[in-house]
């Protein structure tokens, strides 16, 4: 049983995942189309990088306010942390497209979209876990509370043997008398 303090406004894992899919997936679908359009004028990797930056900024704000229930702006720390996971997702999508172009020299737009969206979906699952468990796990005010809760729990675990030792000492003293 977990005794950690909870944010009553924070949605549970399933609700967070549904919001993550709806918001992140919606932005991802729009981004997919934007990458395809922009890639007609720029190299694909550059188009993907530009769209990744814009969509990451937008998604981080949406996830901070709605997906993970903080109800406020993300702040620079969370933007940088989210950017790190987005950079990894960018690497996954680029690698998937690179492999596609190795296998098929001239794939159609539908094939490219399928590969891009599949890679984005897999990277999105990993991002959800990272964002939920690390980036948006606690608010700035709750971080101290969680830290003190963990310290109290550790102290409680350490005090149990001392209490048992004191009880054994008391029993020994009573038995000796």
N, C-alpha and C positions, 0 to 999 in steps of 0.2 A: 504494500500500500504506500502511495506517495503522499507525503504530508506537505509538499511544497505549496506555498501560497499561489493561488491562481488569480489571473485577471478575469473578473466576472464578465467583462465585455468581449473577451477573446473567444472567437468561435472554436469549436472542437476540430479535430483533425479532418473529419469528413467534410464539414462545412468549409473549412479553409481550403481543402483540396478542390471542392466544387467551385469556389470563388476563384482560386488560382487558375483552374482550367478555363473558366468563363472569361475572366479578365485577361490573363496571360495568353490564352488561346486565341481570344479575339484580336488582341494586339498582334499576336504571332501571324494570324491569317492576313491581317492588313499589311504587316511587314513583309510577308512572303510576296504579295502582289507588288509592293513598293520596291523590293529588291529586284524582281523581274523587270519592272519598268525602268528602274535606274541602271540596271545592268546592260540595257540597250545603249546607254551613253557612256558608261564607265566600265572598267574591268569588274568582273563579278565580285572578287574579293573586296575591292574598295566599296562597291555598292552595299555589300553585306555588312561591312564594318560601319559605314555611316548609318544604315538603318538599325543596326544592333545598338549603337550608342543612343539614338533617339528613342528606340523602343524600350531600352533598359531604363532610361530616365523616367519614361512614362509609367512603365510597369512597376518600378520601385515605389513610386508615389501611390499608385493604385493599390499595391499590396500592403503598403504601410497603413493606408487609410481604411481599406475595405477587407482585404483577404485575411490579414492576421489580426485585425481588430484594434489597432492602436488608435485609430480615429484622428491621427495628426500626421503632419509631414514626416518624411523619412529622415531627414538630416543627413549631413555629409558622411558620417561614419557608415550608416546603412547603405548610402549610395555607393560608397567605395567597396563595401563588402559585396553588394549585389553586382557591382561591375566586375569583380573577380570571378563570380560564378557565370556571368554573362560572357566574359572572355573565354572561359572554358567551353561554354556552349557554342561560341563563335568558332572555336577550334574544331569542335565536333562537326558542325555544319560544313565548314570548309573542307575538312578531311573527307566527309561523305561525298561532297561534290567532286573533290579531286579523284576519289576512287571511281565514282560514276564516269568521269571523263576518261579515266584509264581503261575502263571496261567498254564504254561506248564513246567513240570519238566525237559523235555529233548527236547527243540525245535531244529529244524533243522537249518542249517547254513543260508538257504534262509529266514526263518522266523526271525532269529536274525538280518540279514542284513536289512530286511524290517523295523523292529522295530527301529534299530539303525539309519538308514537313515531318517526315519520319525521324530524321536526325534531330530536328528541333523538338519533337515530342519526347524522345528519349532523354535529351539534354534537359528538357523541361521537368521531367520527373526527378532527375538528380537535383536540379535547382530548387524544386519545391521542398525536398527534404533538407537541403542546406539552409534555405531561407527560414523554414519553419523551426528547425532545430537549433540554428545558430544565430542568424541575422536578426530575426524578429522574435526570438524566444522570450526575451524579457524587455521591458521598457527601461529607460534610463533610471526611473525611480524604483523600479522593481529589482534592478540588478543588485543594488545594495541590500534589499530585503532578502533576495535569494542567497546572496553571499552570507548574510548573517544567519539565515535559516540553515544553510549547509554547515556553518561553523557551530551553531547550536547543536545540530544533529551529531556532528563529530564529537563535540564535548560530551554529549549525552552517552555516546558509545564508549567514550573513554572513562566516564564516571561510573558506568555499570560495574566494571571489575573492581573499582575502588569501593563501591557500595557493598558488593558481595564480600570483599575482603574485610570491610568494617563489620559486617554481620557475622562473618566467621570468627573474627577477633572477639566480638561481644559474646557469641555462643561459647567460645573457648573460655572466656573469663567467667561466664556464669557456670559452666561445667566444672571449672577449677574450684569455685567457691563452695 
